[in-house]
Amino acid sequence: MLPYQIIEKKSTGLELTPGEIAFFVNGYTKNDIPDYQMSALLMAIFIKGMTNEEMLALTKVMLESGDRLDFSKTDGFVADKHSTGGVGDKVSLILAPVLAALDIKIPMISGRGLGHTGGTLDKLESIPGFNVNLSVNEFQQMVLSNGVSLIGQTRNICPADKKLYALRDVTATVRSIPLISASIMSKKIAEGIQGLVLDVKTGSGAFMQTYDDSKALAESLVAIGNLYGIQTSALITDMNQPLGRKIGNWLEVEESLACLGGEGPADLMDVTLVLGNEILRMADPGLSSEAAQQKQQAVIDSGVALEKFITTARLHGGDTRVLEKPESHSRATHVVDFPASRSGVLQAVDTMQLGFLGIELDAGRRKTTDVIDPDTGFMIHKRLGDPVQTGEPLLTIHANKKPALDSVLSQMEQVFEIGDEPVDAPKLIYEKIG
């Protein structure tokens, strides 16, 4: 097989065989195929799509490129949650310790920022010393003893996906249902889980901005999970505005601590608890949604979930002093409000653009070698449908570089649309798939 011929075949819309997909992906993983050819194939897939058979073949080769964890002899239910990515989405940081406090085993293999969205690993690494690079054995042992561990992909877990993930981020090939599905599900299947709930975002800040695309992605993910014998469901949730109030790595950890302390924003807590309900009801089918939610609220109110998060950070090598006293963490040099230019009602937020402006502040990456600044980001003051007065802050910018701050301020007017007509706040949760 020749890489050129496979690229040409896909670029004309023809279906690749499982053998061709395996040849290309394995060749790239072993450095036998260069970045520029893999980029060309990714773009061809992005434009021409994949059949279900191609998508399953891609998932299989990614999964089989590395090891799979085995929790089959473990007492209790083993599960995970995954989001397709959003701005301000820190649900994993909250939900993982809540479920672990309820005796669900959570082996969470997470990613870094992708495109305009933040990454769970980058947020965790804003806790000084937090090590997301455990070995597979260390990871598995921590899940068994602590109930939860959160790591990045190791060399041995889906190495093909790990390499492709970074390349997709910088080649504008993220928003592809086959590529997203294969990437997510190969990692989740490798975790050895019994249950999986997927948070599929839709709206201006989602990779899938139309409802039809979001639903197609949800159905694709659920189908792959079920095929591999994992109880899988997906919730389609809103991303027409940021989730919660804080955007940026340490800022989102800080908000997660508030949530675990019982003081989180209502929208963020609602999404978190509904996703948790799904996992708890997979583990115990006789449990009602109301009872599942009460169980989660109980470990939050008692402080057990917060203590689980702090313990997990300590086991990962994190300096938990900043978790116990968040005000002791470093802060951005420049903290500047962006005011409304007129009075009215907040009609719309360009959430994707807001995510990209966060990258200008170094809260995300332009290229794979960029270094994240954990202290930068935004604090949101107004939500869709809120009344706004001229000069009132719409958000607060946290920046460490004055040129970046000035650039973001000059573009911020494009993010918010203020009008005179009242608007209803969007639904948080639209539909359940599976």
N, C-alpha and C positions, 0 to 999 in steps of 0.2 A: 504494500500500500504506500501511496505517496501523499503527504499532507496536502500538497497543492490540489490534487484531484478531489480529496474529501471536501476541502474548502469550496472548490468550484461546484461540486455536486449540491452542497447545502445552499450555496448562494443562488442557485437556480430553482430552489424550492423542492428538490427531490429528497426523499426519505433516506436517512443513513441507516445502515445495518448495525445491529449490536456490536459486531466485530469491528466496524469502522470507528464507532464511538469509543470502544475500549482501546483500540490502537492509538487514537489521537490523544485521549485523556491520559492514558498510561505513559505515552511517549512524552507528553508535556511534564508530567509529574517527575519523570526520570531525567528531565533536561535534555532529552533527545529531540524535542520539538521546541523551537524558540518562542519567546513572548509574542513576536509580531505575527506568527502564524496562528497561535492560539487566539490572539486578539481578533484576527480576521474571521476565525470560525465562530467566536462568540458573537461578533457583529452579524454574521450571517444567520445565526440562530435567533438573535434578537429581532431581526427583520422578517425572517421567513417562518419562525416558529418551529415547533416540533410536534410530531404525533405523540399520542399516549405511549406507544411502544418505544419511541425514541427516548421519551422522558424517563420511562422505567429503566431503560438500558443505561441511561446516564446516571440515574440514582444508584443502580447496582454497581457500576464500575467505581463510583466514588466510595460507596460503602465498602467494597471489597479491596480498595486500595490500602486499607489499614485494618486495625484490630477492632473487635467488638467486645464491649463489657458484658459480663454475665452475672446477673443478680438472681438467677433462677432458684438458688437455694436460700435466698434471703426471706426472712419472715416479714410480712407487711407488703404494702403496695408501693411499687416503684413507678414514678411518673415525672413528667416535666411539662413546662409551659413554654411556648415560643411566640414571639411577636414578629410580624413581618416588617416592623420598623416604623417609628413615628418620632415626631419632635416632642421632647419632654416625656417620653414614655420610659418610666423607671419602674414599671410594674414588677419586673423580675426581682428587683432588689427588695421589694415588700413581700411579694407572694411566696418566694422560696422559703424564708424563715417562718412565715405563718404556717405553711403546710408541714414543714419539718417539725414544728412545735406540736403538730397534730398527728405525728407518727407516720407521715408519708415520706418515703425516701426520695430525695430530689437530686439526681446526678445531672447538673446543668452545664452543658457545654455551650458557651456563648461566643459571640463575635464582637469585633470592633465596629466602629462607626462605618457605615456603608452609604456612600452618596451624601445626602443631606441629613441623614438620621444619626443619632448618637448610638454608641455601642456599650453594652453592659460591661465589657472588660475595661474600657477606658474609664467608666464611672467608678468601678471598683478600684482601679489603680490610682484614683485621686485620693484614696486612703493610703497614707505613707506606709510603704513596706508590703502592701497587699500583693501576694504572689499568685498570679493566675496560671503559672506554668508548672503545675504539678505533674508528676509522672502518672501514667494510667493506674499503677498500683496505689500510689499515694491518694489519688482521687477516689478510687473505689473504697479504700479503707476509711477515708474521711466520711464518705456517704454512709457507710455501715455504722460508724461509731457516732457521728454527729448528726446524721439525718440529711445533711445537705453539703454540697461543695459546688463551687462555681469556678470553672476553668475555661481557658481557650483550647483550641484544638492542639493536641500534641502531635509530634511527628508520626505517631502510630494510629491516630484516629482520623480517618478520612483525609489523608494528606493531599489527595487530589483536589478535594474541595477547598482545603485551606489555601492552596496556591491559586486556584481559580477565583476564590472569593476576593483576594487582594487585587487581582487583575481586573475583575469586573468593576470594582470600585472606581478605578481610574480610566476606564475605557467607555463609560456611559452605556454599559450593557447590564445594568442592575435590573431594570424593570421588564423582565421577561418571565412569564409564568413557568415555562419549563426549567429555566436556570434557577429561579427562586425555589421551586418545588424540589428539585433534585438536591440543591444545596442544603435546604432546611432538613429534609427528611433523611438524607444520608447520615447526617450527624445525630439526629434523634433516634434513628433505628440502631445506630452504633452504641447508644447509651444503655441498651438492654432494658428499656422501660416497658411497662405494661400499659400505661395510659399516657395520653398526650392531649393537651388542649392548646389550640392555636388561636392567637389574637390577630385576625386579618384586618388591617386598617383600610379605610376608604375615605377619600376626600382630598383636599388640597395639599395635605402634608404627607400623603401615602404614596408608596410606589405605584399602587394600583389606584388611580384617582377616580375612576368611574365605578359605580356600584356593580355593573355587569362584570368588569374585569376582576374586582375584588371577590365576587361570588365564584367566578371561574377558578381563581387561585385557591379559594377555600375548598372547593370541591376536589380540585387536583390534589391538594395536600391530604385531605381526609381519605381519598381513594388509595393513595400510596400507603398511608398508615394502616388502613384496614387490610390491604393486601399482605402486609408483613405481620399481621396478627396483633396489632396494637390497637387498643380502644382509643379511638381518635374522634374528637369533635372540634369544630371551629366556630368562633364567634366573629361576626363582622361588626367592627366598632368604628366609631367616628374619629377622623383625623382632619376635620376642617378647621381645627384650631389646636394649639398645643394641649397635651394632656397634663393636668396639674398646672402649677404656676411657675415652676422653675425649669430653665433649659441650660444645660452645661454640666460638666462632669461632677465637680464637687457640689455645685448648687443642687443637683438632682439627688446626690447622696443625702444632703442636708434635708431635702424635702421627704425623702424616704424615711429618715429617722423620725421626722414629725409624724408621718403616717403610722409608723410602728408604735409611736407614743400616743396614738389616738387623736391626733390633731391635723390630719391630712385633709387636703381639698376634697370636696364631695365627689367630683367627677372621677378623680384618680382612685379614690377608695371604692366607688361603685364598680368600676371596671375590674379592679383587683379582686374584689370579693366574688363577683359573678364568675370570673375565671376559676377562682378557687373552688366555688361550688361544683363546677364540672368535674374537677379531679376528685373531690371528696365523694361525689356520687358515683364515680366510676369505682372507687374503692369499696363503697357501701351502697349498692343500688337501692336499698330500702330507705336511704336518707332523703328527706325532703330538701328542697332548695332553702327553705326557711331555717331548718335545723342546721344545714351546712354553713349558712351565713352566721348563725349564732355561735357555732363552734369557732369560726375564724375570729369573730368579734371578741369572744371570750379570751383568746390567747393574746389579743392586742390589749384589751383592757387590763389584763393581769400583769402585763409587762413581759410575759414569757417569750413572745415573738421578738421583741426588741432585744432581749438578752440572747436569743438564738442568733440574731444577726451579729451582735458584738462578739459572741463566742466564735462564730464562723470566721469573722475577720481576724480574730486573734490566731486561730488555727492556720490561717493562710499567711501568717506573718505580719499582719497589719498592726499599726500603732493605734490601739483602740482609745487612746486618750482623746483623739479628735472626735470620736463617736460619742464619748461620754460628755465632752465639752466642745460642741461644734464651733463655738466662737473662737477656739484656739487654732483652728485651721487657717492657713494663709488666705489672704483676700486680694482681689484685684486692686490695682493702683487707682484706676479711674472707675467711679461709679456715678453714672450720669442718667438722668431721666430723659425720656423722649416724650414731649408733650403733644396733645391733640391740637391740630391746626384750626379746628372748628368744633362747634357744639353739635350734638345730634345723637345718633344711635350707632353703635359699632355693627356694621352690616356684614363684613367679611374680613378674613385674615388670609394672606398668602402664606400659608404655613410652610410650604416648601422653600420659598424665598427666605423666610426667617431662619430655617435650618442652614441654608447656604451662607447667610450673613453670620451665623455662629462660626462657620468655618473660617471666615475672614478674621475672627477674633482668636483663632487657633483652638477653638473648642472641638474642631474636627480636622480632617486631613484633606489637602489637595492632592497629595501623592503619598505613596505607601511609606516613605521615609520621614514624613513630617512628624514633629514632636507635638503632642497635645499639651495645651496649657490648661491645667485642671480648674483654674479659678475663674475663667471667663465664661460669659453666657448672658442670659436674660432673666429678669423677673417680670412676669406678666401681671398687669394690674386690671385689665379689662377683658371681659369675655363677650362672645357674640350675643347681641341683644341688649348689652348694658348701655345705659345712658352715659354720655360723655360731655364734659364741659371744655370749652376752649382753654388750653394751657394745662389741663389735667394730665398727669402721666399715663401713657398707654402701657409703657414698660420701662424698666430700668436696665441699662446696659452695664455689664461688668467687663472691663477691658484692661489689659496691661500695656498695650502699645497705642500711643496717641494717634499715629497715622491710621491704624486699623479702626479705632474708635471714630475718627472723623469720616472715614469712608462709609462705615455702617450708618452713621447718623445721616449722611447725605442720601442714602438709599431707603431709609426706613419709611418715608412717606408712602412708598409704593406697597408696603406690606399691609397697611390698614385702610379699609374703606369705611368712611363715616357718612351716613345719610340721615334723612329725616323720618323715614318710615320705620315703624316698629318691626322687629324680626323675632321669630321664635328661636330659642337655643336649639341646636340640632340634637337629635336623639343620640344617646351614647352608644347603645347597642341595637343593631338593626335586625340581625337574624342569626340563628344557630344552624350550622350545617353538620349533619352526622348525629 
